[in-house]
């Protein structure tokens, strides 16, 4: 266990900040080598004669910045790779390889990927332990394919409180994520005849094959600065991301929301609402979901994939009563329902406030990372127009003239950014743009990544 030799000046600012600064400097200088295990927060707090919460705050800050890693059963360690600015001594005299030959760490698989290193392992483990110690044996048998009643009860309350939804437990179906939820709804809607489904243009290119396989014929509808152009709608139903459109980041305007409601009511149509990252809002008041306005016309789909982890495969569908019953029946015909233990664990996590606490923490952290990326882009590449920054886990970058979409995205990925060209997401041509995620980009790496993008693109923008 490392002896840290931390010097504190209790008359000079926040103690947690001083501890973080001392540790950061020690890591950068090499005094704390990669892989070094740090003292437990309780032990260090006793050594420094401060509260344990102060040390916890300092450790969490450095974990967020990428200097430390914390794992259950292992403790807190210096990240087992050299930190920025701390190249190994024995390589100091070695000529640097070209940037294209030096692989960068990849901070995310998709622009919408959350930072899974912040998954609340200990609290989730506590929830699972509670479930295993308290649920009766019969609860582990085949149950309602619509989901565990306790989870549907907790989710209904959460969605009413946080998303202004008109959600009732009996109208909720627990599914394996938004993808499965949409597939089930479209399967039900297209039983009588193929359904013509309007979709946003641009939209996620990963969703289109799923929607078609579920029985939908896709009709692209343009998205502008107010969101989906409702005047261009046609077909039997529409799929929208109104809280934070992907990939543009646009929020559906109030006038468009009203027009969309009228379109659905007048034509007896269905709105499929993908609420994929609405919990993460930074610079604007929360926008309630569409389902709360018209629960008889809107099917709300959501999941914990962005808030917790995609690998949990836990999501939900809130639908009008008749449709909800059909979707529940279809779920039973498909695979008899979702894993039970995870459902009970999520119910406990919601009921005890763990979910809300985790979201508050991640909101603060993602905002810091977004701010670092946006500042770096403004300083180094002001010719790039940055949009969609009020919420979510990604930004939408409109590229300057001469910049090639695929090359920009490829270079950004080589520099460690989660980036995707927007071209493949469009049905109709548009201005070149890329979607870039910031959730897995440590604050101290943002400027370095953007400077690398500037250098790499400066000589190739007109290729």
N, C-alpha and C positions, 0 to 999 in steps of 0.2 A: 504494500500500500504506500502510495507516494506521500512524502512529507512536503507540504506545499509552500511553506515559508511566505505566507501572505501577510503583507503590511497594510494595515487599515488606518485611515485618518478619520476618526469619527466626527470631526467637525467639517468635513469636506464632502457633502453630498450623500446620496443614497449608498448605504453599505452594500446592498446587493450588486449595484453597479460597479463598486470598487472591487468586489470579489471577482465578478465576471471579467473586469479589465485586467486584473492581476493574472488570472488563469489564461486569458487570451494571449497576453504578452508572453507568458511562460511557454505556451504551445508554439507560438510563432518563432520564438528564439531557439526552440529545440530543448529547453530545459525540462519540459515535460514531453517525453518522446511518444510517438504514436503507439497506441495500445496500453499506455500506462493506466492502471486502475486508480481512480480517485477515492478518497475516504468517503464513507457513508455520510449523508447529509447531517445526521445526528452527531456523528463524531467530529466532523469539521465545525459544526455549530458550537459544540462544547469547547473545542480548541480555541476558537475565535471569540468565544463568549458573546455570541449573537443568537437570535432565535433560529430554530431550524427552518422556518419559512423563508428567511432571508437567503439561506444557502440553497434551498430548493429553487427559489426564483433565479438565482445566479446560474445554477446548473441548467435549468430549463432554457434560459436565454442562450447558453452556449450550445445546447443540443439543437435548438432551433437554427442557430447560425451554422451548424455543421462541424463545430470544433469538438464536440463530445457526442458519444452515443450512450444510450441507457437501455439495458435489457434486463428483463426479469431473470433473477438467478445469477446474473453476471455482475450487475452493478453498473456504475458509470465509468467509462473509459475515454481516454483521448482517442479520437477517430483514428482507426488503424490505417490511415494514408496520410502523407505529409500535408499539413494545412497550407493554404495560400500564403506565399511569401516565406515558406520555410523549406526550401529545397535541400536535400541531403548534401552534407559537406563533400562526400567523396565524388559527387557528380558536378561540383561547382566548375571544374575546369573542362568539362566535356561540352563540346559544341552542341548548341540546342538543335534539335531536329526541326524540320519544317512543321508548321502548325498542322498541316494536313496529315502528317504521319504520327501525330501524338493524339491518341484517343482521349477524349474528355469524358468525365463522368456524365451519365445520362440521367438528368433530373426529371424523369417522368416518361411514361409510355405513350400517353395521349395528352393533348392540351387540357383535358378535363380531369386528369388523374389527381387524386388527393395525395398528401404526404403520408404514406402508410407507416413511416417510422414513428408517427405520433398516435398510432392506434392505441387506445387506452387499455393496454393488455391487463394491467393489474385489476382495474375496475371491471373489465369484462370477465376476467377469471373469477372475480368475487361473485359476479352475477350468475355465472354457470355453477359455481359451488353452491350458491343459495338454491338454485333450481334443483340440483341433485340431492340436496339435503331436505327439501320441503315438498316437492311435487309427489303425489301418490303414484304408485306403479301403473295404475290404469291410465294415467295421463300419457304414458309412452306408447300406448296402443294406437291403432288407426283411429283417426279422429275426423272432425269436420274438415273436408278438403278446402273450405274457405279460410281455415286458420284457427289457431288457438283463441278461444273467446277472451282470455285475459289480455292478449296482445291487441286484439281488435278494439277492446275497450280503451286501452291506454292510447293507442294510435288515434282513435276518434277524438279523444280529448286533446291530444297534442295538435292534430291538424286543425281543430277548431280554434285553439289558442294561438298557434303560431302562423297558420296559413289562412285564417279566416274561412276555413272550409265548412260546408254544411255536411259534416260527416257523422254517420251513425254506425255503431258496431255491426249491425245486421247488413249494412250496405258495403262493408269492407271485405275484400278478399286478399289474403296474404299470398304473395307470389314470389318467384325467384328472381326479382328485379324488374325494372321497367320493361326490358325487352320481352320477357315472358308475359307480363301484364298486357302489353299492346298486342302480342300475338294471340292471346286468349280472347281479347275483346274483338279483334278483327275476325277471328275464326267464328265467333258467334254471329257477328253482324253479316258475314258473307255466306251463311249457311243456305239462304234462299237463292241468292244470286251474287255474282261478283260485285264488290263494293268499289265505287270510285272515290278514292281518298285524296283530297287536296293536301299537299305538303309544302312546307316553306322552301323557297329557293333563294339562297343556298341552304342546305341542311346536311346533317351527318350522312356521309356516304356509306357508313356501316349499317345504317338503319334500313336503307332501301331494300336490300335482298330479304331481310327479315319481314318487312311489310308485304312484299310481293308473295313470299312463301305462305304468309297467313291469309292470302286470298284477295289482297287489295290491288286495284289498278291505280297507279300514282298519277296525280295531276299537279305539276309544279306551279306554285303561285309566288310571284316576286315579293321580296322583303325590302323595304326602304327604311328611312330613318324613323318611321313610326311603327315599324314592325310589319306583319303580314298585311298585304294590300287586299283588304276584304272585298273591294269592288271586283276583283278578278277571280273570286271564288266560284267553283262549280263542283258538282258531284254530290255524293251522299253524306260525306263526313269530312272533317278536317283534323289534321294533327298539328298542334302548335306548341311552341315553347315561349309563352307570353312573358314570364318573369325575367328571362335573360336568354334571348334567342341564340341558338347555336348555328353558325359560328360568329355572327356579327355582334352579339352582345346587346342588341337593341331591346328595349322594353316596349311591349305593346302599349300604344298610347290610349288614353281614356276614350277618345272618340272611336278608335278602332275596336276597342273592347265592346263598346255599345253596339257598333255595327255588326260585330261578330255574333253577339247575342241575338240580335234581330234576325240575322241570316239563319241561325239555327232554329229559332222559334217559327218563323214564317214558313220555312221549307220542311219542318219536321225532321231536322238533321241532327247529327251527333258531333260534338266537339271532343276530341281526344287531347287532353292537356298533359304534356310531359313536364313535370315540375322538378327537373333533374338537379338543379343546384340552387334553388331559391333560398335556402337557409343562409347562404353567404352573400350578405349585402354590406356595403361599406359606406358609400357616400349618398345614400338616398333612403327615404323611409321605406319600410317593407311594403310590397305590393301584394295584396291578397290574391288568392288563386281565383281563376274564372269559375271554378266549380261552386264557390260560395255565392256567386251571382245567379247561377242557373243549375241547381243540382239535378233537375229533371232532364237537362240537355248535355251536361258535361261529365265526362269520365276522367277523373283525376288519377294519374299514375305517378308514383314516387318510390324512393328506395333509400337505403342507408349507404349506397355505394360511394357517394361523395362525402357524406358526413362521417362515416366510419371506414368501410372498406368494401370494394366490389366483391371480394372473395367470400363475403358472408352470404351473398345471394339472398338477400331479404328485401322485399319490396311489397307494395300494396296497390290495390285498385279500389277507388271509391266510385261507385256507379249508381244510377237510378235503380230503384228496387227490382223491377222486372229483369233488367239487364244484369244486375248483380247476381241474381239467382241463376241466370243462364251461365254466367262466367264461373260461378261456384261449381255448377254441375260439370262444366267443361274441364275445370281443374281436376275434379275427381276422376273424370274419364281419362285424363292425360297421365297423371302420375300419383294420384291419391293425396296430394298436398305437400307442404314444405316440412323440412326437418323440425321436430317438435322442441328439442332442447334449446335450440337457438331462438325460437320464437318466445319461449318462456324467459330466456335470458334478456332479450330485448325488452320485453314487457317490464321486467324488474329494473332494467337500466333506465327506462322512461319513468317509471313510478318513483324511483329514488332520486331523480334529478341528475343522474350521471350523464345522460344524453345532452341535456341543456348545458351542463357545465363544460362538457367537451366541446360543444359548438361555440360557446363563448370564447374559450381558449383558442380554438382554431380560427375563429373570425379575426381575433387580434393578430395572430401570427400570419395568416394569409394577407391581411391588409399590409403588414410590414413588407412582405415579399413583393406584393403588387407595387407598393410605393417605390421600392428599390429599383424594380425593373422599369417603371414608368420614368423615374428620375434619370436613370441611365440612358434611356432612349431619347429623352428630351435633350440631354447634354451632348450625346455623341452622334445621334442620328435624327436631328430635328426635322429632316425632310420626310420622315415616316409619320403618318397620321395614326395616332393611337386611339382606338375606340373600344367601347364596351367595357369600361373599367369600373363601373359603379358596383358591380356584383360579380359573383361566380369565381371561377378558378383560372380563367384565361383572358387574354386581351386579343383584340382584332387589329392587325397592323395593315393599313393600306400602304402599298409600296410606291416609291417614287418612280417616275418614268424611266424605263430602261432596266429596271430590276426584274429579274426572271423569278417567277413564283417557285418552281421546283428547286432551282438552285439555292434560293434564299432559305427555303425550308431545310434543304439538305445541309447547308453550311451551319444553320442554327442548331440542327441536331448534332452535328459533329462537335459543336462547342458546348454541348450539354443541355440545350434547351429542348423542351417538348414542343415541337413545331410541326404543323401540317399545312400544305398549300390548300387554298380555298377552291381552286379550279375544279378539282374532282368532285367537289360538293355542289357544283352549279349545273343546272340544266341549260341556262342561257348565259352567254358570255358576260363578264363583268370586269371591273378594275382589278388588277393583280393585288392579292392580299394573302397573308398567312395568319393562322391562329396559333398563338403561343401561350402555353401554360406556365404559370408561375408558382404553383403550389409546392413543387419539389425543388425550387430554385433557392438555395440559401441566400440570405440577404447579402453576405459578403462576396458572393460570386456573381451578382447581377452585373455590376459595372464591367468586370472582366469579360463576361460573356458578350456583352453588347459591344465593347471595344473590339473584341475578336471579330464580331460580325461586320463591324465597320471596316476593319483592315481587309478582311477576306473579300468583301463585296466591292471595295473601292476600285479594284483593278479589273472586275469582271461584270460590272453592272450593265455594260453595253454588249456583252457577249451574245 
